[in-house]
Amino acid sequence: MSHAFRPRPVLRGGLAAAAGLVVLAAAACAAPAPPRSMAAPSVTPTGPAVMPPPTGPHPVGTTTLYLKDTSRPDPWVPEAKARELMVTLWYPARAAGEQRAPYMTAKESELLLKGKRVTGAPYDLLSRTRTNAFSDAKPAGRKDTLPLVVLSPGFTMPRTTLTSLAEELASRGYVVAGVDHAYENYATTFPDGRIAECVACDSDSDPGFGTKDVTVRAADVSFVLDRLTGPHAKWEGSSLIDPSKIGMAGQSIGGAAALAAMVKDSRVRAGIDIDGTTYARIPKRGLSRPFLFLGSAGHPPGGRDNSWDRDWKLLTGWKRWLLVPGGEHQSFTDVAVLAGPLGLGTVGGSSPARSVEIGRTYVRAFFDLHLRGERQPLLDQASPRFPEVKVCTPATKTCE
């Protein structure tokens, strides 16, 4: 799916001149693992969205980290001599706090909606989305006990569009790190007020873009793990994380990045690709750590995207291929919840609540199995609870 229009990316603030990106201009570019197009609204916007409440026993806290990797220049803006990342953490909290965390800023909402050509809703609407996590609540847990899950969003999408999934995992006792891969989405705000826009959008149709992108993201994830575990930890709750229980999931090219991160970094013990074409090359000896493909209608075995067929053969450990034929590319993200308030109708064939339930349930089951060792029959065969979800057998190109 291509984007008919995209504002040319800029970095607002001091780096804009250095990057030479000082104006907005029309650009047409096709993402290698494209997000659902947000075209002109088809129905009347309904007002601010509300994230579905998480189902776990723990209140959810959240905080934001600014991380700076001085060992490498930024791959999209080489004039920037360090790679800057914004990371949101969600985690089980000791108690509910006084202030709900914002979903995004008004400016981030504006730039995202303009980038997606949503014109029928107020540009600040997403900044008024209600979340369930409490800002800077004290983390709960015992030392070295909490599994860590890294989340990587789709191309052009901010980390916040995986909030519903993150809040669910955190309410179930996981630490979750949502990573904004700077200059790959419409707006990443740094602590000093600079806003990095989508520089990568200028080159996303270039040959080899997908391979470069997942390589960049894998390096980002390794750096984030360095700063969340071990002697260089930057978060007050880092001591609660069990560094032997780290997983990663991503949507679209974020899912491709999960596979790339596993190939690069053995600390990532289990991974999920949610509806993303893959680009990283698995070594010929194979990848023995657990992996899940969770796809929409575009990813049946032997379908238009052969990257999953190729990689399936090289996954030598626990693996599953699950398909939601009635789903769309963004069914597994917050877009399922945001579409109605934005006036975009329904994403896929399920209600927003059902789409969220499917994504949360299967992702949680995978990590409960592989990071906690809890048996999950849901992942072994089709479930009457979720008739929308098919278990695929690539050898026979069937999903039942």
Solvent accessible surface area in square Angstrom, and as a share of the most:
residue,aa,sasa,rsa
1,M,131,0.58
2,S,73,0.47
3,H,15,0.07
4,A,83,0.65
5,F,74,0.31
6,R,0,0.00
7,P,23,0.14
8,R,88,0.32
9,P,3,0.02
10,V,12,0.07
11,L,1,0.00
12,R,84,0.31
13,G,49,0.47
14,G,69,0.66
15,L,29,0.14
16,A,16,0.13
17,A,82,0.63
18,A,54,0.42
19,A,20,0.16
20,G,51,0.49
21,L,16,0.08
22,V,106,0.61
23,V,91,0.52
24,L,101,0.50
25,A,44,0.34
26,A,77,0.59
27,A,27,0.21
28,A,86,0.67
29,C,10,0.06
30,A,44,0.34
31,A,8,0.06
32,P,36,0.23
33,A,3,0.02
34,P,31,0.20
35,P,0,0.00
36,R,41,0.15
37,S,44,0.28
38,M,5,0.02
39,A,64,0.49
40,A,74,0.57
41,P,35,0.22
42,S,88,0.57
43,V,81,0.47
44,T,109,0.63
45,P,38,0.24
46,T,104,0.60
47,G,22,0.21
48,P,62,0.39
49,A,5,0.04
50,V,89,0.51
51,M,1,0.00
52,P,28,0.18
53,P,96,0.60
54,P,32,0.20
55,T,86,0.50
56,G,18,0.17
57,P,110,0.69
58,H,74,0.33
59,P,47,0.30
60,V,3,0.02
61,G,0,0.00
62,T,8,0.05
63,T,25,0.14
64,T,69,0.40
65,L,22,0.11
66,Y,81,0.31
67,L,5,0.02
68,K,106,0.45
69,D,11,0.06
70,T,105,0.61
71,S,99,0.64
72,R,45,0.16
73,P,74,0.46
74,D,2,0.01
75,P,37,0.23
76,W,22,0.08
77,V,3,0.02
78,P,81,0.51
79,E,88,0.40
80,A,10,0.08
81,K,158,0.67
82,A,13,0.10
83,R,0,0.00
84,E,14,0.06
85,L,0,0.00
86,M,11,0.05
87,V,0,0.00
88,T,13,0.07
89,L,0,0.00
90,W,9,0.03
91,Y,3,0.01
92,P,3,0.02
93,A,3,0.02
94,R,172,0.63
95,A,61,0.48
96,A,62,0.48
97,G,29,0.28
98,E,182,0.82
99,Q,122,0.54
100,R,89,0.32
101,A,13,0.10
102,P,97,0.61
103,Y,4,0.01
104,M,12,0.05
105,T,66,0.38
106,A,54,0.42
107,K,69,0.29
108,E,26,0.12
109,S,0,0.00
110,E,38,0.17
111,L,12,0.06
112,L,4,0.02
113,L,0,0.00
114,K,78,0.33
115,G,3,0.03
116,K,7,0.03
117,R,115,0.42
118,V,0,0.00
119,T,97,0.56
120,G,41,0.40
121,A,9,0.07
122,P,72,0.45
123,Y,84,0.32
124,D,54,0.28
125,L,5,0.02
126,L,2,0.01
127,S,26,0.17
128,R,107,0.39
129,T,7,0.04
130,R,119,0.44
131,T,5,0.03
132,N,21,0.11
133,A,1,0.00
134,F,25,0.10
135,S,39,0.25
136,D,97,0.50
137,A,11,0.08
138,K,112,0.47
139,P,12,0.08
140,A,23,0.18
141,G,46,0.45
142,R,181,0.66
143,K,140,0.59
144,D,70,0.36
145,T,48,0.28
146,L,18,0.09
147,P,3,0.02
148,L,0,0.00
149,V,0,0.00
150,V,0,0.00
151,L,1,0.01
152,S,0,0.00
153,P,2,0.01
154,G,2,0.02
155,F,0,0.00
156,T,0,0.00
157,M,4,0.02
158,P,12,0.08
159,R,27,0.10
160,T,19,0.11
161,T,3,0.02
162,L,6,0.03
163,T,4,0.03
164,S,4,0.03
165,L,12,0.06
166,A,0,0.00
167,E,0,0.00
168,E,0,0.00
169,L,0,0.00
170,A,0,0.00
171,S,0,0.00
172,R,77,0.28
173,G,4,0.04
174,Y,0,0.00
175,V,0,0.00
176,V,0,0.00
177,A,0,0.00
178,G,1,0.01
179,V,0,0.00
180,D,1,0.01
181,H,2,0.01
182,A,0,0.00
183,Y,4,0.01
184,E,1,0.01
185,N,2,0.01
186,Y,8,0.03
187,A,8,0.06
188,T,0,0.00
189,T,37,0.21
190,F,3,0.01
191,P,92,0.58
192,D,100,0.52
193,G,49,0.47
194,R,43,0.16
195,I,14,0.07
196,A,0,0.00
197,E,7,0.03
198,C,2,0.01
199,V,19,0.11
200,A,1,0.00
201,C,2,0.01
202,D,70,0.36
203,S,32,0.21
204,D,4,0.02
205,S,76,0.49
206,D,72,0.37
207,P,138,0.87
208,G,52,0.50
209,F,9,0.04
210,G,5,0.04
211,T,71,0.41
212,K,87,0.37
213,D,0,0.00
214,V,1,0.01
215,T,81,0.47
216,V,11,0.07
217,R,3,0.01
218,A,3,0.02
219,A,25,0.20
220,D,0,0.00
221,V,0,0.00
222,S,12,0.08
223,F,15,0.06
224,V,0,0.00
225,L,0,0.00
226,D,55,0.28
227,R,53,0.20
228,L,0,0.00
229,T,16,0.09
230,G,54,0.52
231,P,131,0.83
232,H,112,0.50
233,A,39,0.30
234,K,125,0.53
235,W,18,0.06
236,E,120,0.54
237,G,1,0.01
238,S,12,0.08
239,S,60,0.39
240,L,21,0.11
241,I,3,0.01
242,D,20,0.10
243,P,72,0.45
244,S,76,0.49
245,K,71,0.30
246,I,1,0.00
247,G,0,0.00
248,M,0,0.00
249,A,0,0.00
250,G,1,0.01
251,Q,2,0.01
252,S,0,0.00
253,I,0,0.00
254,G,0,0.00
255,G,0,0.00
256,A,0,0.00
257,A,0,0.00
258,A,0,0.00
259,L,0,0.00
260,A,7,0.06
261,A,0,0.00
262,M,0,0.00
263,V,50,0.29
264,K,116,0.49
265,D,15,0.08
266,S,74,0.48
267,R,80,0.29
268,V,0,0.00
269,R,102,0.37
270,A,0,0.00
271,G,0,0.00
272,I,0,0.00
273,D,0,0.00
274,I,3,0.01
275,D,5,0.02
276,G,0,0.00
277,T,33,0.19
278,T,3,0.02
279,Y,43,0.16
280,A,14,0.11
281,R,158,0.58
282,I,9,0.05
283,P,39,0.25
284,K,198,0.84
285,R,205,0.75
286,G,11,0.11
287,L,10,0.05
288,S,80,0.52
289,R,36,0.13
290,P,26,0.16
291,F,1,0.00
292,L,0,0.00
293,F,1,0.00
294,L,0,0.00
295,G,0,0.00
296,S,7,0.05
297,A,60,0.47
298,G,12,0.12
299,H,9,0.04
300,P,45,0.28
301,P,11,0.07
302,G,44,0.42
303,G,25,0.24
304,R,199,0.73
305,D,15,0.08
306,N,109,0.56
307,S,4,0.02
308,W,0,0.00
309,D,24,0.13
310,R,78,0.29
311,D,1,0.00
312,W,39,0.14
313,K,152,0.65
314,L,51,0.25
315,L,4,0.02
316,T,86,0.50
317,G,25,0.24
318,W,61,0.21
319,K,48,0.20
320,R,55,0.20
321,W,2,0.01
322,L,0,0.00
323,L,11,0.05
324,V,9,0.05
325,P,61,0.38
326,G,49,0.47
327,G,9,0.09
328,E,68,0.30
329,H,34,0.15
330,Q,2,0.01
331,S,8,0.05
332,F,18,0.08
333,T,9,0.05
334,D,1,0.01
335,V,0,0.00
336,A,3,0.02
337,V,15,0.09
338,L,2,0.01
339,A,1,0.00
340,G,24,0.23
341,P,20,0.13
342,L,1,0.00
343,G,0,0.00
344,L,16,0.08
345,G,23,0.22
346,T,81,0.47
347,V,2,0.01
348,G,18,0.17
349,G,72,0.69
350,S,27,0.17
351,S,60,0.39
352,P,56,0.35
353,A,72,0.56
354,R,61,0.22
355,S,9,0.06
356,V,15,0.09
357,E,69,0.31
358,I,5,0.03
359,G,7,0.07
360,R,17,0.06
361,T,10,0.06
362,Y,4,0.02
363,V,1,0.00
364,R,43,0.16
365,A,5,0.04
366,F,0,0.00
367,F,0,0.00
368,D,16,0.08
369,L,42,0.21
370,H,44,0.20
371,L,6,0.03
372,R,77,0.28
373,G,64,0.61
374,E,83,0.37
375,R,188,0.69
376,Q,35,0.16
377,P,64,0.40
378,L,26,0.13
379,L,0,0.00
380,D,77,0.40
381,Q,124,0.55
382,A,53,0.41
383,S,16,0.10
384,P,129,0.81
385,R,145,0.53
386,F,1,0.00
387,P,82,0.51
388,E,49,0.22
389,V,3,0.02
390,K,66,0.28
391,V,31,0.18
392,C,8,0.05
393,T,67,0.39
394,P,18,0.11
395,A,96,0.74
396,T,87,0.51
397,K,132,0.56
398,T,57,0.33
399,C,37,0.22
400,E,138,0.62
